[in-house]
Amino acid sequence: MDGVIFIKGEIGVDYTLSNALVDLEKNKTSAVLKIYIDSPGGDYNEGKKIYELFRDSGKIIITENSGMVASMAVNLFLLGSQRFYDASKGQFLIHNPWGEVQGDADFMSEYSKELKKAEKDLINLYVQRTGSLPEVITGLMQIDQPLTSEQVETLGFAKLINNEFKAVAKLNLEQMTEKEVNDKINATSEGIFAKIKAFLKKSGIVKALVLTTADGVNLDFGDALNDPSEVIVGSQATADGAPAEGDYLMPDGVTLVFVAGAVTEIRPKEAGNEELEALKAENASLKEQLTEAKALVVDVKNDLVSFKAQITSDIKGLKNESIHEENDIVRKPFKNK
């Protein structure tokens, strides 16, 4: 059974490293941890220790917001290899680290260096986990405003979810043509089915098609395909999280060729030694039959030539006999009665 952990409140106050250790112990037999977060952030150092604890636990982590995700809580949210965000539950905010300190100039200078280092570490983490450009992350952290749902998804922080179905308009059926009504109904149906499909995928009822190659590489075709027979030229897949590239030999001997994550060629299984020997034997037999057929054709041609010669000879003989008969008639005396 999957483990469940709730991180709620200020990090370092409401949720501490001690809480994280206890939660990890409670879920020690679970291979998967689902972490739900509702936190405005908190202590940077405490949050970093919690992050490293869960990161090094060896468990598969899925994160989802149960409220707002801000500041240091974003780091913990990024623990998930799968991350889901519902904007209706709370805001999503990234910003530069800050603090309230007192001290002399030397202390303030040293503290400034520590803040800069923490800021750089945050940027590196965000870039590494989302794939966004450092310049974009830096700019948004400086702006210090909640991200929109589109920004959260586009920047790679999370996939969006929303379980609410809201009516945003009413159809005036009297003023719409039949085609317009059907188009509206179809569009609404597609949206509902898309939400149902997303829910089924999230719940594990619909699973992604993953094929393992002959040398153990997992080709993930996502949930667009349901059966290996559906793989065709143009199908998209990743290999160990990156777009598949190159040739992949499958256990049945078929080779899938990928370029930039797309199938460009499906090579059939190459014939084995036994099959090659069988093909060679069949080829030799066909050659022998062809030789015999050619010899038969030659014999038939020879017989035809002989037959023509015999016919010609017989015709000449008949002609000669006819001539002799005519001469005999000429040589006989004419009798007048």
C-alpha positions as CSV (number, residue, x, y, z in Angstrom):
1,M,0.0,0.0,0.0
2,D,1.2,3.5,-0.8
3,G,2.3,5.7,2.1
4,V,0.7,9.0,2.7
5,I,2.3,12.1,4.3
6,F,0.8,15.5,5.0
7,I,3.1,18.6,5.2
8,K,0.9,21.4,6.7
9,G,1.9,24.7,8.1
10,E,5.2,26.5,8.5
11,I,8.3,24.4,7.9
12,G,10.5,24.4,11.0
13,V,7.6,25.3,13.2
14,D,4.4,23.2,12.3
15,Y,6.3,20.6,10.3
16,T,9.9,19.8,11.4
17,L,12.7,17.4,10.6
18,S,11.5,15.4,13.6
19,N,8.0,15.1,12.1
20,A,9.5,14.0,8.8
21,L,11.6,11.3,10.5
22,V,8.5,9.9,12.3
23,D,6.5,10.0,9.0
24,L,9.2,8.1,7.2
25,E,9.3,5.5,9.9
26,K,5.5,5.0,9.7
27,N,5.7,4.4,6.0
28,K,9.0,2.4,6.0
29,T,7.3,-0.6,4.2
30,S,5.8,1.5,1.4
31,A,7.6,1.7,-1.9
32,V,5.6,4.8,-2.9
33,L,5.1,7.9,-0.8
34,K,2.2,10.4,-1.7
35,I,3.0,13.7,-0.1
36,Y,0.3,16.4,0.2
37,I,1.5,19.9,0.9
38,D,-0.2,23.0,2.3
39,S,2.5,25.3,3.5
40,P,3.6,29.0,3.1
41,G,7.3,27.9,3.4
42,G,9.5,28.4,6.4
43,D,13.0,27.8,7.6
44,Y,15.5,27.2,4.7
45,N,17.9,25.0,6.6
46,E,15.2,22.9,8.2
47,G,13.4,22.5,4.8
48,K,16.7,21.5,3.2
49,K,17.2,18.7,5.7
50,I,13.7,17.4,5.2
51,Y,14.2,17.5,1.4
52,E,17.4,15.5,1.7
53,L,15.8,13.0,4.0
54,F,12.9,12.1,1.7
55,R,15.1,12.4,-1.4
56,D,17.6,9.8,-0.1
57,S,14.8,7.4,1.2
58,G,14.9,5.3,-2.0
59,K,11.1,5.6,-2.3
60,I,9.1,6.7,-5.3
61,I,7.5,10.1,-4.4
62,I,4.4,11.7,-5.7
63,T,3.5,15.2,-4.6
64,E,0.2,17.1,-4.7
65,N,-0.9,20.4,-3.2
66,S,-3.7,20.2,-0.6
67,G,-3.4,24.0,-0.1
68,M,-0.9,26.7,-1.0
69,V,2.7,25.8,-2.0
70,A,5.1,28.7,-1.4
71,S,8.8,29.5,-0.8
72,M,10.6,26.5,0.9
73,A,7.5,24.3,0.4
74,V,8.2,24.4,-3.3
75,N,11.4,22.5,-2.7
76,L,9.5,19.8,-0.9
77,F,6.9,19.8,-3.7
78,L,9.6,19.2,-6.2
79,L,10.6,15.9,-4.5
80,G,7.9,14.2,-6.5
81,S,8.8,12.3,-9.7
82,Q,5.1,13.0,-10.5
83,R,3.7,16.4,-9.3
84,F,0.1,17.6,-9.4
85,Y,-1.3,21.1,-8.7
86,D,-4.9,22.2,-8.2
87,A,-5.1,26.0,-8.3
88,S,-8.5,26.0,-6.6
89,K,-6.8,24.8,-3.4
90,G,-4.1,27.4,-3.0
91,Q,-1.4,29.6,-4.6
92,F,2.0,28.5,-6.0
93,L,4.8,31.0,-5.2
94,I,8.6,31.1,-5.7
95,H,10.8,33.9,-4.6
96,N,14.3,34.8,-3.4
97,P,15.1,33.7,0.2
98,W,15.1,36.5,2.8
99,G,15.5,37.0,6.5
100,E,15.4,39.4,9.4
101,V,18.7,39.8,11.2
102,Q,20.6,42.2,13.3
103,G,24.3,42.7,13.6
104,D,27.3,44.7,12.6
105,A,28.5,45.3,9.0
106,D,30.7,42.2,9.0
107,F,27.9,40.0,10.2
108,M,25.5,41.5,7.6
109,S,28.0,41.0,4.8
110,E,28.5,37.3,5.8
111,Y,24.7,36.9,6.0
112,S,24.3,38.4,2.6
113,K,26.7,35.8,1.2
114,E,24.7,33.0,2.8
115,L,21.5,34.4,1.3
116,K,23.1,34.6,-2.2
117,K,24.3,31.0,-1.9
118,A,20.8,29.9,-0.8
119,E,19.3,31.8,-3.7
120,K,21.7,30.1,-6.2
121,D,20.9,26.7,-4.7
122,L,17.2,27.3,-5.1
123,I,17.6,28.4,-8.8
124,N,19.7,25.3,-9.5
125,L,17.1,23.0,-7.9
126,Y,14.2,24.6,-9.8
127,V,16.1,24.4,-13.1
128,Q,17.1,20.8,-12.5
129,R,13.7,19.5,-11.5
130,T,11.6,21.5,-14.1
131,G,13.9,21.9,-17.1
132,S,13.1,25.7,-17.3
133,L,15.7,28.3,-18.2
134,P,17.7,29.8,-15.3
135,E,16.9,33.3,-16.6
136,V,13.2,32.6,-16.4
137,I,13.3,31.2,-12.9
138,T,15.5,34.0,-11.7
139,G,13.1,36.6,-13.1
140,L,10.0,35.1,-11.6
141,M,11.7,34.7,-8.2
142,Q,12.6,38.4,-8.3
143,I,9.0,39.4,-9.2
144,D,7.8,37.5,-6.1
145,Q,4.2,37.0,-7.2
146,P,2.1,33.8,-7.3
147,L,2.4,31.8,-10.5
148,T,-0.6,31.3,-12.7
149,S,-1.8,27.8,-13.4
150,E,-0.5,28.1,-16.9
151,Q,2.9,29.1,-15.6
152,V,3.0,26.2,-13.2
153,E,2.4,23.7,-16.0
154,T,4.4,25.4,-18.7
155,L,7.5,25.8,-16.5
156,G,7.4,22.2,-15.6
157,F,6.6,22.5,-11.9
158,A,3.5,20.3,-12.0
159,K,0.6,18.9,-14.1
160,L,-2.7,20.6,-13.5
161,I,-5.7,18.9,-12.0
162,N,-9.1,20.2,-11.2
163,N,-11.9,18.0,-10.1
164,E,-14.6,20.7,-10.4
165,F,-17.0,20.9,-13.3
166,K,-18.1,24.5,-13.6
167,A,-20.9,25.8,-15.9
168,V,-19.4,28.9,-17.6
169,A,-22.2,29.6,-20.0
170,K,-25.7,28.6,-21.0
171,L,-26.7,27.5,-24.4
172,N,-29.4,29.4,-26.1
173,L,-30.8,26.5,-28.1
174,E,-33.4,28.7,-29.9
175,Q,-30.7,30.9,-31.5
176,M,-28.3,28.1,-32.4
177,T,-28.3,25.9,-35.5
178,E,-28.3,22.1,-35.2
179,K,-24.6,21.9,-36.2
180,E,-23.7,24.5,-33.6
181,V,-25.5,22.6,-30.9
182,N,-23.8,19.3,-31.9
183,D,-20.4,21.1,-31.9
184,K,-21.0,22.4,-28.4
185,I,-22.1,19.0,-27.1
186,N,-19.1,17.3,-28.7
187,A,-16.7,19.8,-27.3
188,T,-18.2,19.4,-23.8
189,S,-18.1,15.6,-24.1
190,E,-14.4,15.6,-25.1
191,G,-13.6,17.8,-22.1
192,I,-15.4,15.5,-19.7
193,F,-13.8,12.4,-21.2
194,A,-10.4,14.1,-21.0
195,K,-10.9,14.7,-17.3
196,I,-12.1,11.1,-16.8
197,K,-9.0,9.8,-18.6
198,A,-6.8,12.0,-16.4
199,F,-8.4,10.7,-13.3
200,L,-8.1,7.1,-14.4
201,K,-4.5,7.6,-15.2
202,K,-3.8,9.2,-11.9
203,S,-5.6,6.4,-10.0
204,G,-3.6,3.8,-11.8
205,I,-6.6,2.2,-13.6
206,V,-5.2,3.3,-16.9
207,K,-1.5,2.6,-17.2
208,A,1.1,3.8,-19.6
209,L,2.4,1.3,-22.3
210,V,5.9,0.4,-21.3
211,L,7.9,-2.1,-23.5
212,T,11.2,-3.5,-22.3
213,T,13.9,-4.0,-24.9
214,A,16.1,-7.1,-25.2
215,D,18.8,-5.3,-23.2
216,G,16.5,-4.1,-20.4
217,V,15.7,-0.5,-21.5
218,N,12.2,0.6,-20.8
219,L,10.4,2.4,-23.7
220,D,7.5,4.4,-22.2
221,F,4.8,5.2,-24.9
222,G,2.5,6.9,-22.3
223,D,-1.2,6.2,-22.0
224,A,-1.9,7.0,-25.7
225,L,-1.2,3.4,-26.6
226,N,-2.7,0.3,-24.9
227,D,-1.1,-2.6,-26.7
228,P,2.3,-3.3,-28.4
229,S,0.5,-3.9,-31.7
230,E,-0.5,-0.2,-31.8
231,V,3.1,0.9,-32.1
232,I,3.6,2.4,-35.6
233,V,5.9,4.8,-37.3
234,G,5.3,8.2,-35.6
235,S,4.6,6.7,-32.1
236,Q,6.3,8.8,-29.4
237,A,8.3,7.2,-26.5
238,T,10.9,8.0,-23.9
239,A,13.8,5.8,-22.8
240,D,14.7,6.1,-19.1
241,G,12.9,9.5,-19.0
242,A,14.5,11.0,-22.1
243,P,13.2,11.0,-25.7
244,A,14.1,7.6,-27.3
245,E,17.0,7.9,-29.8
246,G,18.6,5.2,-32.0
247,D,17.9,1.5,-32.5
248,Y,16.2,-0.7,-29.9
249,L,16.1,-4.4,-30.3
250,M,12.9,-6.0,-28.9
251,P,12.7,-9.5,-27.4
252,D,10.8,-10.8,-30.5
253,G,13.7,-9.7,-32.8
254,V,11.9,-6.6,-34.2
255,T,14.0,-3.4,-34.1
256,L,12.4,0.0,-33.3
257,V,14.3,2.9,-34.7
258,F,13.8,6.3,-33.0
259,V,14.7,9.9,-33.9
260,A,14.0,12.6,-31.3
261,G,11.5,10.4,-29.5
262,A,9.5,9.3,-32.5
263,V,9.5,5.9,-34.3
264,T,10.9,6.3,-37.8
265,E,11.3,2.7,-38.8
266,I,10.2,-0.8,-37.7
267,R,12.6,-3.4,-38.9
268,P,11.4,-7.0,-39.0
269,K,13.2,-9.8,-37.3
270,E,16.4,-10.9,-39.0
271,A,16.5,-14.6,-40.1
272,G,18.4,-16.9,-37.8
273,N,20.9,-19.6,-38.8
274,E,18.3,-22.3,-39.1
275,E,16.1,-20.1,-41.2
276,L,19.0,-19.1,-43.4
277,E,19.9,-22.7,-44.0
278,A,16.3,-23.5,-44.9
279,L,16.2,-20.5,-47.3
280,K,19.5,-21.6,-48.8
281,A,18.2,-25.2,-49.3
282,E,15.0,-23.9,-50.8
283,N,17.0,-21.6,-53.1
284,A,19.2,-24.5,-54.3
285,S,16.1,-26.6,-55.0
286,L,14.5,-23.8,-57.0
287,K,17.8,-23.5,-59.0
288,E,17.8,-27.2,-59.7
289,Q,14.2,-27.1,-60.9
290,L,15.0,-24.1,-63.1
291,T,17.9,-26.0,-64.7
292,E,15.6,-29.0,-65.4
293,A,13.0,-26.7,-66.8
294,K,15.6,-25.1,-69.1
295,A,16.8,-28.5,-70.3
296,L,13.2,-29.6,-71.0
297,V,12.7,-26.4,-73.1
298,V,15.8,-27.3,-75.1
299,D,14.5,-30.9,-75.7
300,V,11.1,-29.5,-76.8
301,K,12.8,-27.1,-79.2
302,N,14.9,-29.9,-80.7
303,D,11.8,-32.2,-81.0
304,L,10.0,-29.3,-82.7
305,V,12.8,-28.8,-85.2
306,S,12.9,-32.5,-86.0
307,F,9.1,-32.5,-86.3
308,K,9.3,-29.6,-88.8
309,A,12.0,-31.3,-90.8
310,Q,10.0,-34.5,-91.0
311,I,6.9,-32.6,-92.1
312,T,9.0,-30.7,-94.8
313,S,10.4,-34.1,-96.0
314,D,7.0,-35.7,-96.2
315,I,5.5,-32.7,-98.1
316,K,8.4,-33.0,-100.7
317,G,7.8,-36.7,-101.1
318,L,4.1,-36.2,-101.8
319,K,4.9,-33.5,-104.3
320,N,7.4,-35.9,-106.2
321,E,4.8,-38.7,-106.3
322,S,2.3,-36.3,-107.8
323,I,4.7,-35.2,-110.5
324,H,5.4,-38.8,-111.5
325,E,1.7,-39.6,-111.8
326,E,1.2,-36.6,-114.1
327,N,4.1,-37.7,-116.3
328,D,2.6,-41.2,-116.6
329,I,-0.7,-39.7,-117.8
330,V,1.1,-37.6,-120.4
331,R,3.0,-40.6,-121.7
332,K,-0.2,-42.8,-122.3
333,P,-1.4,-42.7,-126.0
334,F,-4.7,-41.0,-126.7
335,K,-7.3,-43.4,-128.0
336,N,-10.0,-42.1,-130.4
337,K,-13.0,-44.3,-130.6
